[in-house]
């Protein structure tokens, strides 16, 4: 699979079309984390984490648009994931068995460490369970994180970890949104309220769960509205 991706990348470069580069890095416990990186010197790098059952392919239609807006991207496959949105989650396949949400946190930490080797300014972006863990990531490792985007956060971890508690330790500007149903809106509001600094809570007219709210194939009625809100927030980072 990675060999095929590499051949596609090589062909695209020869054709004059830029594409993402497959990269790997090891988590603290030795699990090999797979990601797609596209970057160039001097730009802010957005690290993209997926939702449950998913992989870096959640961002196949999203990362190119962020790149067109002037950002580099690192789309990451965590060990807690699968084949939702198509493609293979190579991190999950190589991790030796099913993993719960919190077990994916070391994957996110090593992805952030890799991102810092590529850019001085980093944005962390999460979807569903990872949209909650990015608050922990930004609270535990704030250096260089200039913004946080969270799509459908919630208190998914019970007594093991308080998302609102982690949000209280985030100093970077925050953007939070969710699906448009009352339960997700309420869960997002409870978390964004805990953020001590600049925080945007966007409540869409038409929203779907996680970052899929920005995918036209998942949210045809609300894609334009949701992208407008994200772009307005990202414009503040210029």
C-alpha positions as CSV (number, residue, x, y, z in Angstrom):
1,X,0.0,0.0,0.0
2,X,2.8,2.5,0.9
3,X,4.8,1.4,-2.1
4,X,1.8,2.2,-4.3
5,X,1.4,5.6,-2.6
6,X,5.1,6.3,-3.2
7,X,4.7,5.5,-6.9
8,X,1.7,7.7,-7.2
9,X,3.6,10.5,-5.4
10,X,6.6,10.1,-7.8
11,X,4.3,10.2,-10.9
12,X,2.6,13.3,-9.5
13,X,5.8,15.1,-9.0
14,X,7.0,14.3,-12.5
15,X,3.6,15.5,-13.8
16,X,4.1,18.8,-11.9
17,X,1.3,18.1,-9.4
18,X,2.2,18.3,-5.7
19,X,0.9,15.5,-3.4
20,X,1.3,14.3,0.1
21,X,4.3,12.2,1.2
22,X,3.8,9.1,3.3
23,X,5.8,9.3,6.5
24,X,6.1,7.1,9.7
25,X,7.3,7.7,13.2
26,X,7.3,5.6,16.4
27,X,5.1,6.2,19.4
28,X,6.6,6.0,22.9
29,X,5.6,2.3,23.2
30,X,7.0,1.4,19.8
31,X,3.9,1.4,17.7
32,X,4.6,2.7,14.2
33,X,2.4,5.6,13.3
34,X,1.6,6.3,9.6
35,X,0.8,9.7,8.3
36,X,0.6,11.8,5.1
37,X,2.7,15.0,5.1
38,X,2.6,17.9,2.7
39,X,4.7,20.9,3.5
40,X,7.1,23.6,2.6
41,X,9.4,25.8,4.6
42,X,7.9,28.7,6.6
43,X,4.2,27.7,6.6
44,X,2.0,26.8,9.5
45,X,1.4,23.1,9.8
46,X,-2.1,21.6,10.6
47,X,-2.0,18.2,12.3
48,X,-5.2,16.3,11.4
49,X,-6.4,13.5,13.7
50,X,-9.4,11.3,12.7
51,X,-12.5,10.0,14.4
52,X,-13.4,6.5,15.6
53,X,-13.2,3.7,13.0
54,X,-11.4,6.0,10.6
55,X,-7.9,6.8,9.3
56,X,-6.0,9.6,7.7
57,X,-8.2,9.1,4.6
58,X,-10.9,11.1,6.5
59,X,-9.0,14.1,5.3
60,X,-8.5,13.1,1.6
61,X,-10.9,15.8,0.4
62,X,-10.1,18.2,3.3
63,X,-6.3,18.5,3.4
64,X,-5.9,19.8,-0.2
65,X,-8.3,22.6,0.6
66,X,-6.3,23.6,3.7
67,X,-3.1,23.5,1.5
68,X,-4.8,25.8,-1.0
69,X,-5.5,28.2,1.9
70,X,-1.7,28.3,2.6
71,X,-1.3,25.7,5.3
72,X,0.8,22.6,5.4
73,X,-0.9,19.4,6.6
74,X,0.0,16.2,8.4
75,X,-2.9,13.7,8.3
76,X,-2.4,11.0,10.9
77,X,-3.7,7.4,11.3
78,X,-4.0,6.6,15.0
79,X,-4.1,3.0,16.3
80,X,-7.8,3.5,17.4
81,X,-9.4,3.5,13.9
82,X,-10.3,1.5,10.9
83,X,-11.6,1.8,7.3
84,X,-14.3,4.3,7.6
85,X,-14.1,6.8,4.6
86,X,-12.2,4.2,2.7
87,X,-8.5,3.2,2.6
88,X,-6.5,1.3,5.2
89,X,-5.5,2.4,8.7
90,X,-1.9,1.1,8.6
91,X,-1.2,2.2,12.2
92,X,-4.2,0.2,13.5
93,X,-3.3,-2.8,11.4
94,X,0.2,-2.9,12.8
95,X,-0.7,-2.2,16.4
96,X,-1.4,-5.8,17.3
97,X,-5.1,-5.6,18.1
98,X,-8.0,-3.2,18.8
99,X,-7.2,-0.1,20.8
100,X,-9.4,2.2,22.8
101,X,-9.5,5.9,22.4
102,X,-7.0,6.8,25.1
103,X,-4.5,4.3,23.8
104,X,-4.2,6.5,20.7
105,X,-2.9,9.4,22.7
106,X,0.8,8.4,22.3
107,X,0.3,8.3,18.5
108,X,-0.9,11.9,18.7
109,X,2.0,13.0,20.9
110,X,4.6,11.5,18.5
111,X,2.8,13.1,15.5
112,X,3.0,16.5,17.3
113,X,6.7,15.9,17.9
114,X,7.2,15.2,14.2
115,X,5.2,18.3,13.2
116,X,7.5,20.4,15.3
117,X,10.5,19.2,13.3
118,X,8.8,20.6,10.2
119,X,7.2,23.9,11.4
120,X,7.6,26.4,14.1
121,X,3.8,27.1,14.2
122,X,1.5,24.1,14.6
123,X,-2.3,23.8,14.6
124,X,-3.9,20.7,16.2
125,X,-7.2,19.5,14.7
126,X,-9.3,16.6,16.0
127,X,-12.5,14.7,15.0
128,X,-14.8,13.1,17.5
129,X,-12.7,11.2,20.1
130,X,-9.5,12.9,18.8
131,X,-11.3,16.3,19.0
132,X,-11.4,15.7,22.7
133,X,-7.8,14.4,23.0
134,X,-6.4,17.5,21.2
135,X,-7.3,19.5,24.3
136,X,-5.1,17.2,26.3
137,X,-2.4,17.5,23.7
138,X,-2.5,21.3,23.6
139,X,-2.6,21.4,27.4
140,X,0.3,18.9,27.9
141,X,2.5,20.2,25.1
142,X,1.6,23.9,24.4
143,X,4.9,24.9,22.8
144,X,4.4,26.1,19.3
145,X,0.7,25.3,19.2
146,X,-1.0,28.4,17.7
147,X,-4.5,27.1,17.5
148,X,-6.8,24.2,18.1
149,X,-9.8,23.0,16.1
150,X,-12.2,20.5,17.6
151,X,-15.0,18.8,15.6
152,X,-17.7,17.1,17.8
153,X,-15.9,17.0,21.2
154,X,-17.5,15.2,24.1
155,X,-16.7,13.6,27.5
156,X,-16.0,10.3,25.8
157,X,-13.6,8.9,28.5
158,X,-15.6,8.7,31.7
159,X,-13.5,9.1,34.9
160,X,-10.3,8.4,33.1
161,X,-10.0,11.9,31.6
162,X,-11.9,15.2,31.8
163,X,-12.0,17.0,28.5
164,X,-13.3,20.2,30.1
165,X,-10.5,20.0,32.6
166,X,-7.9,19.8,29.8
167,X,-9.7,22.6,27.9
168,X,-9.1,24.8,31.0
169,X,-5.4,24.5,30.4
170,X,-5.4,25.5,26.7
171,X,-4.0,28.9,26.0
172,X,-4.1,28.9,22.2
173,X,-7.2,30.2,20.3
174,X,-9.9,27.4,20.0
175,X,-12.5,26.6,17.4
176,X,-15.2,24.1,18.4
177,X,-18.1,22.8,16.3
178,X,-20.3,19.7,16.1
179,X,-23.2,18.1,14.3
180,X,-26.3,20.3,14.6
181,X,-28.3,18.0,16.9
182,X,-28.9,19.3,20.4
183,X,-26.8,16.6,22.2
184,X,-23.6,17.3,20.3
185,X,-24.1,21.1,20.5
186,X,-24.6,20.8,24.3
187,X,-21.5,18.6,24.7
188,X,-19.4,21.0,22.7
189,X,-20.7,24.1,24.6
190,X,-19.7,22.5,27.9
191,X,-16.2,22.1,26.7
192,X,-15.7,25.4,24.9
193,X,-17.0,27.2,28.0
194,X,-14.0,25.9,30.0
195,X,-11.4,27.4,27.6
196,X,-9.9,30.4,29.4
197,X,-8.8,32.4,26.3
198,X,-10.2,33.1,22.8
199,X,-12.8,30.4,21.8
200,X,-15.2,30.2,18.9
201,X,-18.2,28.0,19.3
202,X,-19.8,27.5,15.8
203,X,-23.3,26.0,15.8
204,X,-24.1,24.9,12.2
205,X,-27.5,24.8,10.6
206,X,-26.4,21.6,8.9
207,X,-23.6,19.6,10.6
208,X,-22.4,16.1,10.7
209,X,-20.3,14.3,13.2
210,X,-16.6,15.1,13.3
211,X,-14.5,16.5,10.5
212,X,-16.9,14.9,8.0
213,X,-19.0,18.0,8.4
214,X,-16.5,19.5,5.8
215,X,-16.9,16.7,3.3
216,X,-19.4,17.2,0.6
217,X,-20.1,13.5,0.3
218,X,-21.2,13.5,4.0
219,X,-22.7,16.9,4.5
220,X,-23.9,18.2,1.1
221,X,-26.3,20.8,2.7
222,X,-23.8,22.3,5.1
223,X,-20.3,22.0,3.6
224,X,-20.2,25.6,2.4
225,X,-21.5,27.0,5.7
226,X,-19.0,24.9,7.7
227,X,-16.0,25.7,5.5
228,X,-16.8,29.4,5.8
229,X,-16.7,29.3,9.6
230,X,-13.4,27.3,9.5
231,X,-11.8,29.7,7.0
232,X,-12.8,32.7,9.1
233,X,-11.1,31.2,12.1
234,X,-8.0,30.2,10.3
235,X,-7.7,33.7,8.8
236,X,-7.1,35.0,12.3
237,X,-3.8,33.1,12.4
238,X,-2.3,35.1,9.5
